[in-house]
Amino acid sequence: MKFSELVRLLEQNGFRVVKEKGSIRYYGKEGMDRLIRLDYHGSKEIPTGTCHAILKAAGLKERGRRGT
């Protein structure tokens, strides 16, 4: 999964950028008291462990994707 795809997935699930400093973006959603930190790198692939950690923190599952 690429960073741009992950951002699209977060935004489709109600997350919005709360604050941004350089390439680091913090996403939040109403009803969640935690922010999701994402070091945005556009079209680069996200390391597998990082991707899983972000999805877990956001309370999302990977939908139909394997090997990311």
Secondary structure as GFF3:
##gff-version 3
##sequence-region A 1 68
A	DSSP	alpha_helix	3	12	.	.	.	ID=ss1
A	DSSP	beta_strand	16	21	.	.	.	ID=ss2
A	DSSP	beta_strand	24	28	.	.	.	ID=ss3
A	DSSP	beta_strand	36	39	.	.	.	ID=ss4
A	DSSP	alpha_helix	48	58	.	.	.	ID=ss5
###
